[in-house]
Amino acid sequence: KYAHYIVIVRHEYRLYYYEHGAMVRRFDVALGRPGYATPLGYYRIYGKRKPAGGALGSCAMFYRRAGGIAIHGTNQPYLIRHPAPRAYSHGCARMLNRQALWLYDRAPVGTRVHNLR
């Protein structure tokens, strides 16, 4: 239905990217740690920043204003690689920098984000 759509499944530590209803790619992500859970619900990307730097890594796509929650790269790639991913962030979805840049180029402002348990 939508040109661009992102689904984050918390219990899988995965982010799925869809175009026109077809899954294009799946990514392992580090998500919110206890006390800072990645929020459930429906959102839209409202802002983007590249380069982001620091803990935000190569770029950031902000989708929840309260808390500044974003999908972004990381300066700690070991959080995503095996035996990870891990519950580590303050609610954001951290990706490997190269994967975050790939998604950044395809997910425009307004892209819908659906976070599931």
N, C-alpha and C positions, 0 to 999 in steps of 0.2 A: 504494500500500500504506500509506503514512504520511500522516497529516493534514497535516504540514508537513515540507518537505525542501529543503535547500539544496545546490546543487552549484556548486563553484568550479572552473573550468577554467583552469589556469595559462597555457597557451600562447595562450589567447584573451583573457586579462585580462577574464574575464566571470564573473558570478555569476548563477545561475539559481535562481529560487524556484518551488517546486511545492506545490500543495495537492491531496491525494488523487490523486496521480499525474499531474495536469495542470499544465503549465507556466503560471504566472500572469504572471511578469515576468522580464525579463532586464536586468542592469545592467552597465555598464562599471565596472571596479574597478582601483585601483593595488594591486600585490602586492609580495611580498618582493624585495628587491634581492639581488645576488650576495653570498653569505656569510650571508644571512638569508632563504633561500627560504621561501615559503609552504609549510607542511608538507603532504605527501601523506597520504591515509588517510581513515579514518572517525572522526568525532567527534560530540559532542552539545553544544549550547549549555548551559553549566552556570551561567552568571550573566549578568545584564544591569545596565547602569547608564545612567541618563538624569537630568540632563545629564552628559555625560562631560567636556567641555571640553578645551582645548589641542589636541594632535595627534589626540585621539580624537573631536573634533568634537561633534556633537549627541547622540550616544549610542554605546554599545558593547555587543556581544553576545559574550561570551567563550566559546570552544569548545575551547581547548587550554591546560591548566594550565601545562605546561612552556613558559616564555617568555611567558606571558600573551597568547597569540595570540587575536585577536578580529576580528570584522567590525564596522567602526565608520565614523562620519562622518570628516570631515577639516577642518582649518583651512587646507588648501592645495588648493582645488578645481581649480586648473590641472593637478594631477597626474592627474585623471580625464578632463578635457575634451580634445578633439582638438587637437593630434596625439597626445595621450596615449591610452590609459592607459600607465602606466610601472611599471617595477620600481623601487620606491622605499622601501617600508616595511621594518620589522623582522620581516616574516613575516605581518603582518595583511592583511586585505582592506579597503582604504579606499574609501568610497563618498561621493558627494555627500551633504551633510547631510540634505536633504529626502528623498532616497531611503533613507538609513539609517533615518530616522524611520518611513518607510512600512513597511520591513521589520521594524523593532523592534516595531511594533504588531501584526504578524501572526505572528512567529516566537517562540513561547513557550519558556521554559526546557525543555530536553529535545529541542528540534528537532534532527534529524540533519543533519550537515554532512559532505559527501563532497568531498574535494579530489582532483582529477585532474590529470595532466600537461597 
